[in-house]
Amino acid sequence: MSDNRGKPRHRKRRAALVIGVPATLATAGTLAYGTVFGAFGDDAQPTAQAAAPAWATAAADGFASVNSLGQNGTYGGRDGKTVTVTTLAELEKYATAAEPYVIVVAGTITMNPVGKEIKVASDKTIVGSGTSGQIVGGGFFLGTGVHNVIIRNLTIRDSYQGVWNDKDHDFDAVQMDGAHHVWIDHNDLRHMADGLIDVRKDSTNVTVSWNRLSDNNKTFGIGWTENVRTDITIHHNWIRETEQRNPSTDNAAHAHLYNNFLEDVPNTDINSSYGNYSRGGTKMVLENSYFQGMKNPVIKDSTAALVQRGNVFSGTSGRNESGGTAFDPKTYYPYTPDKAADVPSLLRSGAGPSGSIGTTSTAKAAAATTLTVAKDGTGQYRTVQAAVNAVPANNASRVVIAVKPGTYRETVKVPSDKPHVTIQGTGGSRKDTVIVYNNAAGTPKPDGSGTYGTSGSATVAVEADDFQARNLTISNDFDEAANQSLSGHQAVALRTAADKVFLDGVIVTGDQDTLLLDTAAKDRLGRVYMTNSYVTGNVDFIFGRATAVINKSVITLRKRWDGTSLGYVTAPSTPANRKGILIANSTVNGDVSAGSFYLGRPWHAGGDASLDPQTTVRNTSLSAAVKSTPWTDMSGFSWKDDRFAEYKNTGPGAGSASSNRPQLTDAQASGQEIGDWLGDWTPTAS
């Protein structure tokens, strides 16, 4: 493109819209890769049990791993069948059954009535399929004696009934009354009526790990008993935009909290009243956690013990207490805490549902062919394009092109008749394997037939469905300063024009027009999911008509060739009635001037007025580089006539709702989740 292209909130709410770096997840279970499975129909179908994936047999760490009360650790339904459910009736049927089950939730299940809590029986694993598993309007209840239960990789949300300090509704995400050996892991819990997690009435041997807990008043309560019996481990949870019970721990015999990130985001309408609270007869060990902006970050009763070590407090105020003698967690189980300074970045990228949990390899994936590429001749091919050329036309199974570390100066094209291709770097870092070239739109073709044009300038062009790239860098290093006489400085690093493109752990870097997310045709769907990645550029450097999600990634703003900072992050050209570009749970930053970058502008390619460009930026940290009026017009088309909005962004570049800065309401945002973009596709590494 040319550079000249010309919930309902718990309480106080913003106005409605009228005019939501990546580390290996340190979970107890090794993550498996594959594709979504199960038969979908009137009833859930058992999945063949030949080779259970790691997530289906994973066992808990922490106190949930300790043998007691006749239960040896927590492993859920691993000894039973695996079933996939898509309806409330199916979920309730298997969750309440006497037999052990691994229950995979594929898609969104809405509770009826609102507030319904399914009474889960013992020996169950309830797990979301990739990032698609959602429970809306209710949750789960684990009663007296229920044991050996895993709740994992789910989004549980939106039972809120309009009252901030709700004392009339007890619509929790997960409630336990006298349960034991429970593992709650990698979930996104938010916007409920009453608590997100309640561990009550002598429930014990509980581990809560790698969850996102947000947008709630009473977050996480432990107690409701005069006895001092509960043993609980709480680690690697991101607790943000919550008021109280973060958690509140009453009469716990042993409470071990480590590597949690408690964040009170400034200038929002939810303010923390306190953070971690040791109450009654609790003995608490609190270590290597990070407290950002919290009021009264750590408090204790005079009767409670609280030992602190290695915590970081940034911008906190009020009470920060410790005292008494607690216990040594290593007496009960092994663990290795991360450094407290690393916790925010670890949890921003790693907490919550993962696309690699709740999915399993199919026979097709197991039959994948691997082709190796090495510049030094130690592989089957010396160039990436040579390996692509070797993929049979209309191949029916996955072909993995494993590229050894090195810099490969070439252009690569994956044509439309070669689906199911993965290009994967084999180095220890995504920086070790680099595919790079320097064509620009105005670069003359060697055969004298004209110039490449914007789309033709791509270093890597993907036109085949079900493509994946991971653990490598794709770059266009066209030198604008050295080519000022050249007309057409757009220089694409990666162009996609296909459906089901999965970009995982990559770096895509350039200047103008870095990442072109297109479709094969205007009337064709083209979905792209990018996660755990980096994108760098300055002018319209994420653009096109694809239905694209950029999740848990870093978008780096770069100065222009002459040292100036003016730029634009996105330029969507979305067809009407399609989803455009969604940036979620990410970071936008860079070494550029404050207030110099727009988040986006509408690209009506070719002056096509029928297009309805869309960019939504949600739950993302924005640096001061982002303009206070983050959207702008383009080529005579007003951004206000198209679809541009934000939701719950943070950081110095975030702002409140105005006519020039529309914010989604909670209700609107519930229809702009990642699953709404991806539909029936669950991106799964293979």
Secondary structure, DSSP 8 states (H G I E B T S, - for coil): --TT-----SSS---------------SS-----B-----SSS--EE--SS--HHHH----GGGGS-BTTB-S--TTTTSEEEEE-SHHHHHHHHT-SS-EEEEE-SEEE-SSTT-EEE--SSEEEEESTT--EEES-EEEE-TT-EEEEEES-EEE----S-TT-SS--B-SEEEES-EEEEEES-EEES-BS-SEEEETT-EEEEEES-EEEEEEE-EEEE-SSS--EEEEEES-EEEEEEE-SSEEESEEEEEEES-EEE--TTSS---S-SEEEETT-EEEEES-EEES-BS-EEE-TTSEEEEES-EEES-BS-B--BS----GGGT-------GGGHHHHHHHHSS--TTSS-B--HHHHT-EEEEE-TTS-SSBSSHHHHHHHS-TT--S-EEEEE-SEEEES-EEE-TT--SEEEEE-SSSTTSEEEEE---TT-B-TTSS-B-HHHHT-SEEE-SSS-EEES-EEEE---SGGGTTSS-----SEEEESSSEEEES-EEE-SBT-EEEE-SSTTS--EEEEES-EEEESEEEEEESSEEEEES-EEEE---TTS---EEEEEE---TTS--EEEES-EEEESS-TT-EEEE----GGG-TT---EEEEES-EE-TTB-SS-B--BTTB-GGGSEEEEES-BSTT----BTTB-B--HHHHTTSSHHHHHTT------
